[in-house]
Amino acid sequence: SPNQIAARHVIPTRGPAETLAEAAAWFAAQPPLRALGIASFGPVELDRGCANWGRITTTPKPGWAQCDIVGHFARALGVPVGFDTDVNGAALAEHELGAGKGLSSLAYVTVGTGIGGGLVSEGRVIHGAAHPEIGHIFPRRPPGDAEFAGTCPHHGDCLEGLASGPAIEARWGASLSRLPADHPAHGVVADYLGQLCHTIFATTASEIVVLGGGVMQTPGLIERVRARCAELGAGYLPASARHRVVLPGLGQNSGICGAMLLGANALRPTPAG
């Protein structure tokens, strides 16, 4: 079952050759697998019609650019492999098993070392030209909050550059959960994440936004974000009474359950056409 975790193992990320070899060896030592699901950091190639499908593409992680992660495990383990981004996998799990169970649409966003998100609509993870990069939208800077340049190496003050864990540390010298409850950082971060949630509701009509990741474990943050999102929406959106901003129903297991769902999906026949 995709929400029954029989065993888990954490491997430090090093270069791809040694990291993937160690991971494949661990799987090979388990009871025989029928399929494998990979929910990977990105950017990745998700177009099955592309020669690069199953590869990590332009990541800045040393050595990982153009890594054929699907090919490695398919060759090593000889089983079908399902593949998507880590946040798309988590979105799928939260939709089918977690906070969005029974709903038709959901957005999942992780706020941690980076900010990334996945969308599910009518039970399907949304793909397009690539995969969503929700963390790289440009929020409105609140009055008096223009000095911090942001930490994103590509965009500076995009959402990830302003509200991710490293951005918070760079700006205030500590993680959000370690700053005093009356520190202004709480309101600033909640404002940016509230803008994100309003933007998601306004542009995707999702019923629910699930906010995961380490930053969201800060006490009181989800309530602040929820209130700011409602304030920004001003009751205008057609289904605003149905919109909810919540923490993951699967806790810290959204990603791993998503990978198991991707593996299960890999066993299903590919539609003809």
C-alpha positions in Angstrom: 0.0 0.0 0.0 1.4 3.5 -0.9 1.0 4.7 2.7 2.5 1.7 4.4 6.3 2.3 4.8 8.0 -1.1 5.4 11.5 0.2 5.6 13.4 3.4 5.1 17.0 4.4 4.7 18.7 7.8 4.5 21.8 8.2 2.3 23.9 11.4 2.4 23.9 13.1 -1.1 27.4 13.0 -2.6 28.2 12.7 -6.3 25.7 10.8 -8.4 27.8 7.7 -9.1 28.4 6.8 -5.4 25.0 8.0 -4.1 22.9 6.1 -6.7 25.1 3.0 -6.4 24.5 3.0 -2.7 20.8 3.5 -3.1 20.5 0.8 -5.7 22.4 -1.6 -3.5 20.0 -0.9 -0.6 16.9 -1.6 -2.8 18.5 -4.8 -4.1 18.9 -6.1 -0.6 15.2 -5.6 0.1 12.5 -8.2 -0.8 12.0 -8.2 -4.6 10.5 -5.0 -6.0 7.7 -4.9 -8.6 8.4 -1.2 -9.5 10.2 1.8 -8.2 9.0 5.4 -7.9 11.4 8.3 -7.9 10.3 11.8 -6.6 13.4 13.8 -7.4 14.8 17.3 -6.9 14.9 19.2 -10.1 14.8 20.6 -12.6 14.0 17.3 -14.4 12.8 16.2 -17.8 9.2 14.8 -17.5 8.4 14.5 -21.2 8.4 10.8 -22.1 8.8 11.7 -25.8 12.1 13.5 -25.1 15.4 11.6 -25.3 16.3 13.2 -21.9 13.2 11.8 -20.1 14.1 10.6 -16.6 17.2 12.9 -16.3 18.0 15.7 -13.8 18.7 18.6 -16.1 20.2 22.0 -15.2 20.6 21.6 -11.4 23.5 23.6 -9.8 24.3 20.5 -7.6 27.8 19.6 -8.6 27.9 16.6 -10.9 24.2 16.0 -11.0 23.4 18.0 -14.2 22.1 15.6 -16.9 22.2 12.6 -14.5 20.2 9.7 -15.9 18.6 8.8 -12.6 15.7 6.7 -14.1 18.1 4.8 -16.4 20.4 4.0 -13.5 17.7 2.4 -11.4 16.0 0.7 -14.3 19.3 -1.0 -15.3 20.3 -1.8 -11.7 17.0 -3.2 -10.6 15.2 -4.3 -13.8 11.8 -3.0 -12.8 9.4 -0.3 -14.2 10.2 3.2 -12.8 7.8 6.0 -12.2 9.3 9.5 -12.2 8.3 13.0 -11.2 9.5 15.9 -9.1 9.7 15.6 -5.4 6.9 18.2 -4.9 4.7 16.7 -7.6 5.0 13.3 -5.8 4.1 15.0 -2.5 1.1 16.7 -4.2 -0.1 13.4 -5.5 0.2 11.7 -2.1 -1.6 14.5 -0.3 -4.3 14.4 -2.9 -4.9 10.7 -2.8 -4.0 9.9 0.8 -3.6 13.1 2.8 -5.1 16.5 3.4 -6.7 16.6 -0.1 -8.3 13.2 -0.1 -11.7 13.3 -1.7 -11.1 16.7 -3.4 -10.6 17.3 -7.1 -7.8 19.8 -6.9 -4.8 20.6 -4.7 -1.6 22.5 -4.6 1.3 21.3 -2.5 4.2 23.7 -1.6 7.3 22.9 0.3 9.0 25.8 2.2 12.4 24.7 3.2 15.9 24.8 1.7 14.0 26.1 -1.4 10.4 26.7 -2.3 8.7 24.4 -4.8 5.2 23.3 -5.6 3.1 20.8 -7.4 -0.5 20.9 -8.6 -3.1 18.2 -8.9 -6.3 18.8 -10.9 -9.0 16.3 -11.5 -6.8 13.7 -10.0 -3.8 14.3 -12.3 -0.5 16.0 -11.6 -0.1 19.1 -13.8 2.7 19.0 -16.4 3.2 21.4 -19.2 6.3 22.6 -21.0 8.0 21.3 -17.9 6.9 21.3 -14.3 5.7 24.3 -12.2 8.3 26.5 -10.5 6.0 28.1 -7.9 8.9 29.3 -5.8 10.2 31.6 -8.5 7.2 34.0 -8.8 7.8 37.6 -7.7 5.7 38.6 -4.7 4.9 42.2 -3.9 7.4 43.7 -1.4 5.6 45.1 1.7 6.2 48.7 2.6 9.6 49.2 4.2 10.8 45.8 3.1 12.8 46.7 0.0 16.4 46.5 1.3 17.0 42.7 1.5 18.1 41.7 -2.0 17.1 38.1 -1.8 19.2 35.0 -2.0 18.0 33.3 -5.3 21.1 33.1 -7.5 18.9 33.5 -10.6 16.2 36.0 -9.5 17.3 37.6 -6.3 14.0 38.6 -4.6 11.7 35.9 -6.0 9.6 34.1 -3.4 12.4 31.5 -2.8 14.9 34.3 -2.5 12.8 36.0 0.2 11.0 33.3 2.2 13.0 30.0 2.0 14.9 28.7 5.0 18.3 30.0 3.7 16.8 33.4 2.9 15.5 33.7 6.4 18.9 32.6 7.9 20.7 35.1 5.6 18.5 37.9 6.5 17.9 37.4 10.3 20.8 35.1 11.3 18.6 32.2 12.5 15.8 29.9 11.4 12.3 31.2 11.8 11.5 28.8 14.6 14.4 30.1 16.6 13.4 33.7 16.4 11.3 35.2 19.2 7.5 35.0 18.7 7.3 38.8 18.5 10.1 39.1 15.9 9.0 40.9 12.7 10.3 38.1 10.6 7.2 36.0 11.3 4.9 38.6 9.8 7.1 39.2 6.8 7.4 35.5 5.9 3.7 35.0 6.5 2.9 37.9 4.2 5.0 36.4 1.4 3.5 33.0 1.8 0.0 34.5 2.1 0.6 36.1 -1.3 1.6 32.8 -2.7 -1.5 31.0 -1.4 -3.8 33.8 -2.8 -2.0 33.6 -6.1 -2.5 29.8 -6.3 -6.2 30.1 -5.5 -6.7 32.9 -8.0 -4.7 31.3 -10.9 -5.5 27.6 -10.5 -8.8 27.5 -8.6 -7.3 24.8 -6.3 -9.5 23.9 -3.4 -6.7 23.5 -0.9 -3.1 24.6 -0.5 -0.9 22.2 1.5 2.2 23.9 3.0 5.0 21.5 4.0 8.7 21.8 4.6 10.9 22.7 7.5 9.9 26.4 7.7 6.3 25.5 8.1 7.0 23.7 11.3 7.4 27.1 13.0 4.7 27.4 15.6 1.9 29.8 14.6 3.1 30.3 11.0 0.3 28.4 9.3 -2.3 30.5 11.2 -0.6 33.7 10.1 -0.4 32.6 6.5 -4.0 31.5 6.5 -5.1 34.9 7.9 -3.0 36.9 5.4 -4.2 34.9 2.4 -7.9 35.5 3.5 -7.1 39.2 3.9 -5.6 39.5 0.4 -8.5 37.6 -1.2 -11.0 40.0 0.4 -13.8 37.5 -0.2 -13.7 38.1 -4.0 -12.8 34.7 -5.4 -15.9 32.7 -6.4 -15.2 29.8 -4.1 -13.3 31.6 -1.4 -15.4 29.9 1.3 -14.0 26.5 0.2 -10.4 27.5 0.0 -8.2 26.1 2.8 -4.5 26.5 3.7 -3.3 23.5 5.7 -0.3 21.5 6.8 0.4 18.1 5.2 -2.0 15.3 6.2 0.8 12.8 5.8 3.2 14.8 8.0 6.8 14.2 6.9 5.8 11.3 4.7 4.2 13.1 1.8 7.3 12.7 -0.4 8.0 9.1 0.2 4.3 8.1 -0.1 4.3 10.1 -3.4 7.3 8.1 -4.7 5.4 4.9 -3.8 2.4 6.1 -5.8 4.6 6.9 -8.7 6.0 3.4 -8.6 2.4 1.9 -8.4 1.4 4.1 -11.4 4.4 2.7 -13.4 2.8 -0.7 -13.3 -0.3 0.5 -15.1 -0.6 0.1 -18.8 0.3 3.2 -20.8 -2.8 4.5 -22.7 -2.5 4.0 -26.5 -2.5 7.0 -28.8 
